[in-house]
């Protein structure tokens, strides 16, 4: 596939403006006619019945040239399915055919991006990290730690640039020197939320700001809900750090599952409202419990990337054969005991006690005394 | 089944002394000959080969009469499978046949108990609550809250009287005025740990202290491991509140699963070592995540006892039909917009916008103005 011509790119830009929410019917039209012809058909209202409603309100708005210029002035561009950097592999599970499978998100027409990173490369190994705007100190700390570790391990952090968990995720990735991708529900020229203008500018300098809407598109609730499918779509899995009962993060995790990608949630204190959504998701099987970046990688990573098995320090009795332990534990803390006494106390037959004691002596757990056997000092029985 | 005669009870007491760890072979002997004859056969070493080793060390120790007297002096008694208060239904899944199914715990010979409660009644609706001795402030708080709520709901709290989670569980149940059962790895006349002497005395006053070992038996590590199967066996499920990587609590939860009963774990901060075992159990599917007493009851309760579905307060847009939301959100925060402007901004066809606006007006979300339509003040769009 070769990059579109200038006219072709304008057709893609026009379609991304005209269609608020892409439909499988539009993708069918694109597949049949290509972008330029599809755009001409939409412009002249020569579309199949299934496309009339969704293209009616804006078919006359042809701001493609201005939109492309506006993006370019910001260091941005329109990435189309014909461009080399189109993340085709990542977006492969999205729906493009009629009838669209129920619940499966529909492929965006094209993606407006702003920043130096290549869209396909920066999302090649990526984790989407989302959560409540109303983050707790705990949630902020855990988000920062997990995202720092993911970034340091070479994973891109994808999020939605919202206050709370999203912002903490982007900041931690930037701090670790890793790339990060912010997917917006408004145009890439917009700073939403306004308080994250500096953060978005920084992301546009080193990572990528992404939107399916053309420049100038204002933020709206339903756009952020649709945006969530792209947050899920650009990551290898979705990690929810903190979420209340009702949370956009939960819908992003649901998109991940529809795309057959892992949804993960971080637990927290049951006394914290901020973790209720995460706990509920784990309870219902909507998400897997994870506690470290390594465990996240175990879910999203390629074959062979497994979390290390945690180990704990050995305990005093660890070196002792299970069969010998009752004998060792039957010895009094002070003084000595005879094999007979040890047998009665432990319930181990006398001959087995007699056999065990020299073994325990060899292992320096017990010592022979005048009255029988006693624990060796310093042996941690 | 009628209660055993005095001689019969002495036979049970003798066997509970002779056998450190009951085996399916012993249960087979009991089933074939009854307690008195089985005791006589053990005493005279006329046992099948499979029982020789386990009865050898103590077959000559006949302290049954003294043990029963000692228990009685403490307000205790020996509950045998022939007694009406034997919790046969609860202990039904335990192994009694040869060969014993691998991993299934073996039925205790009999149970020494101390306290006013009837063993079968007090364990009829019971949850076993266990966890680390090294409990955190969070773990102590959560244990207290969960056990208080369980006790207030009529559930008996079963635990092991250890420091940490166990102690907090017993105390919370007592505070709520509910019965609680402490299962020990030593005799019921022993206070182990010593620091819980007062707590154990209190439990013996209003609940029940239980052990499969006769009075005088000292505490030993392997006895506590074997005890864990009884903690699991006397509850309808096992709840682990806090547990490190290696924890007796985890083994108790494993016994619950072997008995086909729910194992549950409470999550906590991922930054706390005390919750690592719980998180690991949830991750591996060894335990279900629970956060409230109601969720515990959902797992252990009889049919029909379901946790209430938590609800959250309604949001401003909640009452708005999903199809109308884009129209509502396209209205400017200040000033007015024409249906045409709203159609272009939202991507909703003009006729649909024209149909939606009067509906939104009726629901008092928008008002008609001279210039078009605007948001109604106070309507939380």
Boltz contact constraints between the chains, C-beta under 6 A:
constraints:
  - contact:
      token1: [A, 20]
      token2: [B, 347]
      max_distance: 6.0
  - contact:
      token1: [A, 53]
      token2: [B, 349]
      max_distance: 6.0
  - contact:
      token1: [A, 56]
      token2: [B, 349]
      max_distance: 6.0
  - contact:
      token1: [A, 57]
      token2: [B, 343]
      max_distance: 6.0
  - contact:
      token1: [A, 57]
      token2: [B, 347]
      max_distance: 6.0
  - contact:
      token1: [A, 57]
      token2: [B, 348]
      max_distance: 6.0
  - contact:
      token1: [A, 57]
      token2: [B, 349]
      max_distance: 6.0
  - contact:
      token1: [A, 58]
      token2: [B, 344]
      max_distance: 6.0
  - contact:
      token1: [A, 142]
      token2: [B, 270]
      max_distance: 6.0
  - contact:
      token1: [A, 220]
      token2: [B, 329]
      max_distance: 6.0
  - contact:
      token1: [A, 221]
      token2: [B, 329]
      max_distance: 6.0
  - contact:
      token1: [A, 222]
      token2: [B, 325]
      max_distance: 6.0
  - contact:
      token1: [A, 222]
      token2: [B, 326]
      max_distance: 6.0
  - contact:
      token1: [A, 245]
      token2: [B, 312]
      max_distance: 6.0
  - contact:
      token1: [A, 246]
      token2: [B, 312]
      max_distance: 6.0
  - contact:
      token1: [A, 267]
      token2: [B, 267]
      max_distance: 6.0
  - contact:
      token1: [A, 268]
      token2: [B, 269]
      max_distance: 6.0
  - contact:
      token1: [A, 269]
      token2: [B, 268]
      max_distance: 6.0
  - contact:
      token1: [A, 269]
      token2: [B, 269]
      max_distance: 6.0
  - contact:
      token1: [A, 270]
      token2: [B, 142]
      max_distance: 6.0
  - contact:
      token1: [A, 270]
      token2: [B, 291]
      max_distance: 6.0
  - contact:
      token1: [A, 279]
      token2: [B, 291]
      max_distance: 6.0
  - contact:
      token1: [A, 282]
      token2: [B, 289]
      max_distance: 6.0
  - contact:
      token1: [A, 283]
      token2: [B, 289]
      max_distance: 6.0
  - contact:
      token1: [A, 289]
      token2: [B, 282]
      max_distance: 6.0
  - contact:
      token1: [A, 289]
      token2: [B, 283]
      max_distance: 6.0
  - contact:
      token1: [A, 291]
      token2: [B, 270]
      max_distance: 6.0
  - contact:
      token1: [A, 291]
      token2: [B, 279]
      max_distance: 6.0
  - contact:
      token1: [A, 312]
      token2: [B, 245]
      max_distance: 6.0
  - contact:
      token1: [A, 312]
      token2: [B, 246]
      max_distance: 6.0
  - contact:
      token1: [A, 325]
      token2: [B, 222]
      max_distance: 6.0
  - contact:
      token1: [A, 326]
      token2: [B, 222]
      max_distance: 6.0
  - contact:
      token1: [A, 329]
      token2: [B, 220]
      max_distance: 6.0
  - contact:
      token1: [A, 329]
      token2: [B, 221]
      max_distance: 6.0
  - contact:
      token1: [A, 343]
      token2: [B, 57]
      max_distance: 6.0
  - contact:
      token1: [A, 344]
      token2: [B, 57]
      max_distance: 6.0
  - contact:
      token1: [A, 344]
      token2: [B, 58]
      max_distance: 6.0
  - contact:
      token1: [A, 347]
      token2: [B, 20]
      max_distance: 6.0
  - contact:
      token1: [A, 347]
      token2: [B, 57]
      max_distance: 6.0
  - contact:
      token1: [A, 348]
      token2: [B, 57]
      max_distance: 6.0
  - contact:
      token1: [A, 349]
      token2: [B, 53]
      max_distance: 6.0
  - contact:
      token1: [A, 349]
      token2: [B, 56]
      max_distance: 6.0
  - contact:
      token1: [A, 349]
      token2: [B, 57]
      max_distance: 6.0
